[in-house]
Amino acid sequence: MGFSFNTFFGYENQINELKDQVLIYGFAGIIFGILGLLFIAVLLRKIGLNTINSFFVNPLMLALGLTLLVSILPTIILYVVALDISGVKIVYSWITIFIGMVLYVMFNLETIKSFFKEFGKMTEQQEFRNRKR
């Protein structure tokens, strides 16, 4: 019994019947996932668990955001150019992109954090230089 990209845990018929709704549900799932994690991050910050926030929730939000940005182009290519592509294959491509983004963020977390810190410092310096005297 080999693996086929036309199967998805027994839900392939339901996914393939949705057609355009797969795109809406997929992108909405990513956006609502980011919003849910944002709500959890606010709660954890209020409680004072900033380490959990810093090492688990924020990288997961970043991975979902990067997945949203990166998955737009392959989705357009797969859905518009290849008209006969099934919804299951689009879902597999999103899962692959998400796993890749999670691994990217996991391995480069410190570099990404330092980038945002430096970007914040540069913004503060520009605001200080451009203030009205």
CORBELNOR-V585841 format. One record per residue. N is the residue number from 1. RES is the residue in one letter. PSI is psi in whole degrees, -180 to 180 (999 if undefined). Layout:
BEGIN
n->N res->RES psi->PSI
n->N res->RES psi->PSI
END
This chain:
BEGIN
n->1 res->M psi->112
n->2 res->G psi->164
n->3 res->F psi->139
n->4 res->S psi->138
n->5 res->F psi->4
n->6 res->N psi->4
n->7 res->T psi->148
n->8 res->F psi->76
n->9 res->F psi->32
n->10 res->G psi->-1
n->11 res->Y psi->13
n->12 res->E psi->-34
n->13 res->N psi->-42
n->14 res->Q psi->-39
n->15 res->I psi->-42
n->16 res->N psi->-26
n->17 res->E psi->-24
n->18 res->L psi->-28
n->19 res->K psi->-104
n->20 res->D psi->-26
n->21 res->Q psi->-21
n->22 res->V psi->-43
n->23 res->L psi->-45
n->24 res->I psi->-48
n->25 res->Y psi->-37
n->26 res->G psi->-51
n->27 res->F psi->-37
n->28 res->A psi->-37
n->29 res->G psi->-40
n->30 res->I psi->-46
n->31 res->I psi->-46
n->32 res->F psi->-27
n->33 res->G psi->-42
n->34 res->I psi->-44
n->35 res->L psi->-40
n->36 res->G psi->-43
n->37 res->L psi->-33
n->38 res->L psi->-42
n->39 res->F psi->-43
n->40 res->I psi->-39
n->41 res->A psi->-41
n->42 res->V psi->-44
n->43 res->L psi->-44
n->44 res->L psi->-34
n->45 res->R psi->-39
n->46 res->K psi->-36
n->47 res->I psi->-31
n->48 res->G psi->15
n->49 res->L psi->64
n->50 res->N psi->-26
n->51 res->T psi->-40
n->52 res->I psi->-41
n->53 res->N psi->-45
n->54 res->S psi->-35
n->55 res->F psi->-13
n->56 res->F psi->-53
n->57 res->V psi->-49
n->58 res->N psi->-43
n->59 res->P psi->-35
n->60 res->L psi->-39
n->61 res->M psi->-42
n->62 res->L psi->-42
n->63 res->A psi->-40
n->64 res->L psi->-40
n->65 res->G psi->-43
n->66 res->L psi->-35
n->67 res->T psi->-42
n->68 res->L psi->-45
n->69 res->L psi->-43
n->70 res->V psi->-31
n->71 res->S psi->-10
n->72 res->I psi->-48
n->73 res->L psi->-49
n->74 res->P psi->-32
n->75 res->T psi->-43
n->76 res->I psi->-44
n->77 res->I psi->-47
n->78 res->L psi->-36
n->79 res->Y psi->-35
n->80 res->V psi->-47
n->81 res->V psi->-48
n->82 res->A psi->93
n->83 res->L psi->-23
n->84 res->D psi->14
n->85 res->I psi->141
n->86 res->S psi->160
n->87 res->G psi->-29
n->88 res->V psi->-40
n->89 res->K psi->-34
n->90 res->I psi->-42
n->91 res->V psi->-42
n->92 res->Y psi->-37
n->93 res->S psi->-38
n->94 res->W psi->-41
n->95 res->I psi->-41
n->96 res->T psi->-43
n->97 res->I psi->-41
n->98 res->F psi->-44
n->99 res->I psi->-41
n->100 res->G psi->-41
n->101 res->M psi->-38
n->102 res->V psi->-44
n->103 res->L psi->-41
n->104 res->Y psi->-47
n->105 res->V psi->-38
n->106 res->M psi->-42
n->107 res->F psi->-24
n->108 res->N psi->26
n->109 res->L psi->-45
n->110 res->E psi->-38
n->111 res->T psi->-41
n->112 res->I psi->-43
n->113 res->K psi->-44
n->114 res->S psi->-35
n->115 res->F psi->-47
n->116 res->F psi->-34
n->117 res->K psi->-45
n->118 res->E psi->-39
n->119 res->F psi->-40
n->120 res->G psi->-40
n->121 res->K psi->-42
n->122 res->M psi->-39
n->123 res->T psi->-43
n->124 res->E psi->-41
n->125 res->Q psi->-40
n->126 res->Q psi->-39
n->127 res->E psi->-39
n->128 res->F psi->-40
n->129 res->R psi->-34
n->130 res->N psi->6
n->131 res->R psi->155
n->132 res->K psi->135
n->133 res->R psi->999
END
